[in-house]
């Protein structure tokens, strides 16, 4: 934690190398969450770029070094929500769909399609929980929702997916 504290102190002074080290600790999670929320590689990359730029500009506002990860994820969540509002249709990323290959799995296609039919908030909560590994308390503080509400929404989302993906007998 001392290394992160020192990097945050240096980044607050304008040190770009220190900020780059901080960014390297979260960039994969940022991109995965954005990609699974936005379903478009270009929009995900744009959201992450905008997030990093805003984070660099406002790093001086970060009060606790241990909250860096949650702070930058909050910025990302706002960027994702803003981008989602611009969509006319929730799923326009057909050109970004993976090509069929030897590792093709019908089940993964069904899951991807089922997740694609979720509303934007559900995609964000699910990706933060499953891909980002965030707890309901962390998601709560990032999204401004009560932890119990996060847990109940995640349970409903998972149940909906289970029902959609379970074959009828």
matplotlib code that plots the C-alpha trace (Angstrom):
import matplotlib.pyplot as plt

x = [0.0, 3.0, 3.9, 0.4, 0.3, 3.6, 2.4, -0.7, 1.3, 3.5, 0.5, -1.1, 2.0, 1.6, 4.0, 2.7, 4.9, 3.3, -0.2, 0.7, 1.8, -1.6, -3.4, -1.6, -3.2, -6.7, -6.7, -7.8, -10.8, -11.7, -11.8, -13.6, -16.3, -16.7, -16.8, -19.3, -21.5, -21.3, -20.9, -18.7, -14.9, -14.7, -17.1, -15.4, -12.0, -13.5, -15.1, -11.8, -9.8, -12.3, -12.1, -8.3, -8.2, -10.7, -8.9, -5.6, -7.1, -8.8, -6.4, -5.9, -9.5, -8.7, -8.5, -7.6, -5.0, -6.6, -9.8, -8.1, -9.6, -13.2, -12.7, -11.6, -14.4, -16.9, -15.7, -15.9, -19.5, -20.5, -18.8, -20.6, -24.0, -23.5, -22.5, -25.4, -27.8, -26.6, -27.5, -30.7, -30.7, -29.0, -27.1, -25.5, -22.2, -22.8, -19.7, -17.7, -19.1, -16.3, -15.7, -16.6, -13.6, -12.6, -13.4, -17.0, -19.5, -23.2, -23.8, -21.5, -23.4, -26.7, -25.2, -23.8, -27.2, -29.1, -26.7, -27.1, -30.9, -30.4, -31.0, -28.0, -28.0, -28.2, -25.3, -23.2, -24.0, -23.4, -20.1, -18.9, -19.8, -18.8, -15.9, -14.6, -15.1, -16.6, -18.6, -22.1, -20.8, -18.2, -20.7, -23.1, -20.6, -19.6, -23.1, -24.9, -27.3, -27.9, -25.9, -29.2, -30.6, -27.4, -27.7, -31.4, -30.9, -28.0, -30.1, -32.9, -30.5, -28.9, -32.4, -33.5, -30.5, -30.9, -34.5, -33.5, -30.7, -32.3, -33.8, -37.4, -38.1]
y = [0.0, 2.3, 2.2, 3.2, 6.0, 7.3, 7.1, 8.9, 11.7, 12.0, 11.9, 14.7, 16.7, 16.0, 13.1, 11.2, 8.1, 7.7, 8.0, 5.4, 3.0, 3.6, 3.0, -0.2, -1.7, -1.2, -0.9, -4.5, -4.3, -0.9, -2.2, -5.5, -3.7, -1.1, -3.8, -5.9, -3.0, -1.3, -4.4, -2.4, -2.4, 1.1, 2.6, 0.6, 2.0, 5.5, 5.2, 4.0, 6.8, 9.4, 7.9, 8.0, 11.5, 12.7, 10.7, 12.3, 15.8, 15.3, 13.1, 16.0, 15.4, 11.9, 12.0, 8.5, 6.5, 3.2, 4.3, 4.9, 1.8, 2.6, 6.2, 5.5, 2.9, 5.5, 7.7, 4.8, 4.0, 7.6, 7.4, 4.1, 5.5, 8.7, 6.6, 4.2, 7.2, 7.9, 4.5, 4.3, 0.5, -1.3, -3.8, -2.6, -4.5, -7.2, -6.3, -6.9, -10.4, -13.0, -15.1, -18.8, -21.0, -24.3, -23.0, -22.2, -22.9, -22.7, -22.2, -19.1, -17.6, -18.1, -16.5, -13.6, -13.0, -13.3, -10.8, -8.6, -8.4, -7.1, -3.4, -1.2, -1.0, -4.8, -5.2, -2.8, -4.4, -7.9, -7.0, -5.3, -8.3, -11.1, -9.7, -7.0, -9.2, -6.3, -7.0, -5.6, -3.0, -1.9, -1.7, 0.1, 2.9, 3.1, 3.3, 5.1, 2.2, 0.5, -2.8, -4.7, -3.3, -4.4, -7.9, -8.2, -6.8, -9.2, -12.1, -11.2, -10.7, -14.1, -15.8, -14.2, -15.5, -19.0, -19.1, -18.0, -20.5, -23.5, -25.7, -26.6, -30.3]
z = [0.0, 0.6, -3.1, -4.1, -1.5, -2.8, -6.4, -5.5, -3.8, -6.9, -9.3, -7.3, -8.0, -11.7, -12.1, -15.2, -14.5, -11.1, -12.5, -15.2, -12.5, -10.7, -14.0, -14.6, -11.5, -12.8, -16.6, -17.2, -14.9, -16.3, -19.8, -19.0, -17.1, -19.9, -22.6, -20.9, -20.1, -23.4, -25.7, -28.1, -28.2, -29.4, -26.9, -24.1, -25.1, -25.3, -21.9, -20.4, -22.1, -20.8, -17.3, -17.2, -18.5, -15.9, -13.2, -14.1, -14.1, -10.8, -8.9, -6.4, -5.2, -4.1, -0.3, 0.7, -1.3, -0.4, -2.1, -5.5, -7.1, -6.0, -7.0, -10.5, -10.9, -9.9, -12.7, -15.1, -14.0, -14.8, -18.2, -19.0, -18.0, -20.0, -23.1, -22.6, -22.7, -26.3, -27.6, -29.7, -29.4, -26.5, -28.7, -31.8, -31.6, -34.1, -36.0, -32.8, -32.2, -32.0, -35.1, -34.9, -34.3, -32.9, -29.4, -30.4, -27.7, -28.3, -24.5, -24.5, -27.4, -25.6, -22.4, -24.4, -26.1, -22.7, -21.1, -24.2, -23.6, -20.0, -19.3, -19.0, -15.2, -14.9, -17.3, -15.3, -11.9, -13.3, -14.9, -11.8, -9.7, -11.9, -14.0, -11.6, -8.5, -6.5, -3.4, -3.0, -0.6, -3.1, -5.9, -3.6, -2.9, -6.5, -7.9, -5.1, -4.4, -1.0, -0.6, 0.0, -3.2, -5.1, -3.7, -4.5, -8.0, -8.6, -7.4, -9.7, -12.7, -12.1, -11.7, -14.9, -16.7, -15.2, -16.4, -19.9, -20.2, -18.6, -21.3, -20.8, -20.3]

ax = plt.figure().add_subplot(projection="3d")
ax.plot(x, y, z, "-o")
ax.set_aspect("equal")
plt.show()
